[in-house]
């Protein structure tokens, strides 16, 4: 989680360009959603069906 917060923050402090920082932050949010929400849910559903 620290890396996910540090990447957009570093992007902003180094570049000061919102049009680069916004996609970086969006990519982190999609990554978190995928691996913190979807994958565990799919795993639990798979374990429940066995």
C-alpha positions as a Markdown table, in Angstrom:
| # | Residue | x | y | z |
|---|---|---|---|---|
| 1 | Unk | 0.0 | 0.0 | 0.0 |
| 2 | Unk | 2.9 | 2.3 | 0.7 |
| 3 | Unk | 4.2 | 2.0 | -2.9 |
| 4 | Unk | 0.7 | 2.7 | -4.2 |
| 5 | Unk | 0.6 | 6.0 | -2.3 |
| 6 | Unk | 4.2 | 6.8 | -3.0 |
| 7 | Unk | 4.0 | 6.5 | -6.8 |
| 8 | Unk | 1.4 | 9.2 | -7.4 |
| 9 | Unk | 2.9 | 11.4 | -4.7 |
| 10 | Unk | 6.4 | 11.1 | -6.2 |
| 11 | Unk | 5.0 | 11.8 | -9.6 |
| 12 | Unk | 3.3 | 14.9 | -8.4 |
| 13 | Unk | 6.3 | 16.2 | -6.4 |
| 14 | Unk | 8.8 | 15.5 | -9.2 |
| 15 | Unk | 6.8 | 16.6 | -12.3 |
| 16 | Unk | 4.0 | 18.8 | -11.0 |
| 17 | Unk | 1.9 | 17.7 | -13.9 |
| 18 | Unk | -1.7 | 16.5 | -13.1 |
| 19 | Unk | -2.1 | 14.8 | -16.5 |
| 20 | Unk | 0.7 | 12.4 | -15.7 |
| 21 | Unk | -0.1 | 12.0 | -12.0 |
| 22 | Unk | -3.8 | 11.3 | -12.6 |
| 23 | Unk | -3.2 | 8.2 | -14.8 |
| 24 | Unk | -0.5 | 6.9 | -12.4 |
| 25 | Unk | -3.0 | 7.2 | -9.5 |
| 26 | Unk | -5.8 | 5.6 | -11.7 |
| 27 | Unk | -3.5 | 2.7 | -12.5 |
| 28 | Unk | -2.7 | 2.2 | -8.8 |
| 29 | Unk | -6.4 | 2.2 | -8.0 |
| 30 | Unk | -7.2 | -0.3 | -10.7 |
| 31 | Unk | -4.4 | -2.5 | -9.5 |
| 32 | Unk | -5.6 | -2.3 | -5.9 |
| 33 | Unk | -9.2 | -3.1 | -7.0 |
| 34 | Unk | -8.1 | -6.1 | -9.0 |
| 35 | Unk | -5.9 | -7.7 | -6.4 |
| 36 | Unk | -7.6 | -6.5 | -3.2 |
| 37 | Unk | -11.2 | -7.0 | -4.3 |
| 38 | Unk | -11.7 | -9.2 | -7.3 |
| 39 | Unk | -9.0 | -11.8 | -6.8 |
| 40 | Unk | -10.0 | -12.5 | -3.2 |
| 41 | Unk | -13.6 | -12.6 | -4.1 |
| 42 | Unk | -13.0 | -15.1 | -6.9 |
| 43 | Unk | -10.8 | -17.2 | -4.6 |
| 44 | Unk | -13.6 | -17.4 | -2.0 |
| 45 | Unk | -16.2 | -18.2 | -4.6 |
| 46 | Unk | -14.0 | -21.0 | -6.0 |
| 47 | Unk | -13.4 | -22.4 | -2.5 |
| 48 | Unk | -17.1 | -22.3 | -1.7 |
| 49 | Unk | -18.0 | -24.3 | -4.8 |
| 50 | Unk | -15.7 | -27.2 | -4.1 |
